[in-house]
């Protein structure tokens, strides 16, 4: 019978772990990356909201121009009002200006709406014959 002895395993000299410097470096990296990522998300959210509201404001501007042309309300001085579109309030202002051709008027409407505390404006214009 032969006896073999197991070689004794060498004692471990160190434990696999992160050093304090590595942990601090990771925390500093996270402190820089997280605010930048949150800022990017906020900007993307605002851009999406502004795009949606601009689409609605353009629809309001087109409707105001069409109504003023049909009812010939554009002959009056500067007009303004408020329209509810998709449960949001849009302020509009209508102006008329003489066009270079004597028989034409330029109708311009500006529709203003707020997004996250900042006002945005969508302008729209058309020409109308005086005859």
HUHUUR-V994533 format. One record per residue. N is the residue number from 1. RES is the residue in one small letter. PSI is psi in degrees with one decimal (NA if undefined). NEAR is the number of other C-alpha atoms within 12 Angstrom. Layout:
# HUHUUR-V994533
n:N res:RES psi:PSI near:NEAR
n:N res:RES psi:PSI near:NEAR
This chain:
# HUHUUR-V994533
n:1 res:x psi:135.4 near:3
n:2 res:x psi:131.5 near:4
n:3 res:x psi:130.5 near:5
n:4 res:x psi:143.3 near:7
n:5 res:x psi:139.8 near:7
n:6 res:x psi:136.3 near:7
n:7 res:x psi:136.1 near:6
n:8 res:x psi:137.4 near:8
n:9 res:x psi:144.2 near:8
n:10 res:x psi:142.9 near:8
n:11 res:x psi:141.8 near:7
n:12 res:x psi:136.8 near:8
n:13 res:x psi:-26.7 near:7
n:14 res:x psi:161.4 near:9
n:15 res:x psi:135.3 near:8
n:16 res:x psi:113.7 near:7
n:17 res:x psi:168.3 near:9
n:18 res:x psi:146.9 near:12
n:19 res:x psi:165.2 near:12
n:20 res:x psi:-38.5 near:10
n:21 res:x psi:-39.4 near:11
n:22 res:x psi:-40.0 near:12
n:23 res:x psi:-44.3 near:13
n:24 res:x psi:-39.2 near:13
n:25 res:x psi:-40.6 near:14
n:26 res:x psi:-39.9 near:16
n:27 res:x psi:-41.0 near:14
n:28 res:x psi:-43.4 near:14
n:29 res:x psi:-45.1 near:14
n:30 res:x psi:-37.8 near:15
n:31 res:x psi:-26.3 near:14
n:32 res:x psi:-43.6 near:14
n:33 res:x psi:-41.6 near:14
n:34 res:x psi:-48.8 near:15
n:35 res:x psi:-36.8 near:14
n:36 res:x psi:-42.1 near:14
n:37 res:x psi:-41.7 near:14
n:38 res:x psi:-39.1 near:15
n:39 res:x psi:-42.0 near:14
n:40 res:x psi:-40.5 near:14
n:41 res:x psi:-39.8 near:14
n:42 res:x psi:-42.5 near:15
n:43 res:x psi:-42.4 near:16
n:44 res:x psi:-39.7 near:14
n:45 res:x psi:-44.8 near:16
n:46 res:x psi:-41.2 near:21
n:47 res:x psi:-41.6 near:17
n:48 res:x psi:-41.8 near:16
n:49 res:x psi:-43.7 near:19
n:50 res:x psi:-42.3 near:26
n:51 res:x psi:-42.9 near:19
n:52 res:x psi:-43.6 near:19
n:53 res:x psi:-33.6 near:31
n:54 res:x psi:-38.2 near:30
n:55 res:x psi:-44.4 near:23
n:56 res:x psi:-39.3 near:28
n:57 res:x psi:-36.9 near:35
n:58 res:x psi:-38.3 near:30
n:59 res:x psi:-40.1 near:26
n:60 res:x psi:-44.4 near:36
n:61 res:x psi:-44.4 near:37
n:62 res:x psi:-41.5 near:26
n:63 res:x psi:-42.3 near:22
n:64 res:x psi:-45.3 near:37
n:65 res:x psi:-47.3 near:35
n:66 res:x psi:-43.8 near:24
n:67 res:x psi:-39.8 near:17
n:68 res:x psi:-35.5 near:27
n:69 res:x psi:-45.3 near:26
n:70 res:x psi:-42.1 near:13
n:71 res:x psi:-0.8 near:12
n:72 res:x psi:33.1 near:20
n:73 res:x psi:-12.9 near:21
n:74 res:x psi:-11.2 near:31
n:75 res:x psi:-27.7 near:23
n:76 res:x psi:175.0 near:16
n:77 res:x psi:-164.2 near:14
n:78 res:x psi:133.2 near:19
n:79 res:x psi:155.4 near:22
n:80 res:x psi:164.3 near:24
n:81 res:x psi:-172.0 near:19
n:82 res:x psi:139.0 near:21
n:83 res:x psi:139.3 near:23
n:84 res:x psi:124.6 near:18
n:85 res:x psi:120.5 near:22
n:86 res:x psi:43.8 near:14
n:87 res:x psi:22.3 near:9
n:88 res:x psi:148.8 near:19
n:89 res:x psi:129.8 near:20
n:90 res:x psi:125.9 near:34
n:91 res:x psi:137.1 near:30
n:92 res:x psi:152.0 near:33
n:93 res:x psi:128.3 near:30
n:94 res:x psi:132.2 near:37
n:95 res:x psi:150.3 near:29
n:96 res:x psi:142.2 near:29
n:97 res:x psi:149.7 near:25
n:98 res:x psi:137.0 near:19
n:99 res:x psi:162.9 near:18
n:100 res:x psi:-31.4 near:10
n:101 res:x psi:135.2 near:13
n:102 res:x psi:-25.3 near:14
n:103 res:x psi:18.0 near:14
n:104 res:x psi:150.3 near:18
n:105 res:x psi:143.4 near:24
n:106 res:x psi:119.6 near:26
n:107 res:x psi:126.8 near:37
n:108 res:x psi:135.0 near:32
n:109 res:x psi:136.4 near:38
n:110 res:x psi:125.3 near:34
n:111 res:x psi:124.9 near:39
n:112 res:x psi:141.4 near:32
n:113 res:x psi:149.1 near:34
n:114 res:x psi:144.8 near:21
n:115 res:x psi:118.2 near:23
n:116 res:x psi:45.9 near:16
n:117 res:x psi:2.7 near:9
n:118 res:x psi:136.4 near:11
n:119 res:x psi:138.7 near:17
n:120 res:x psi:149.7 near:26
n:121 res:x psi:138.0 near:27
n:122 res:x psi:114.4 near:29
n:123 res:x psi:149.5 near:28
n:124 res:x psi:140.6 near:28
n:125 res:x psi:158.5 near:27
n:126 res:x psi:161.5 near:26
n:127 res:x psi:142.7 near:25
n:128 res:x psi:137.4 near:27
n:129 res:x psi:138.3 near:18
n:130 res:x psi:-14.0 near:19
n:131 res:x psi:NA near:8
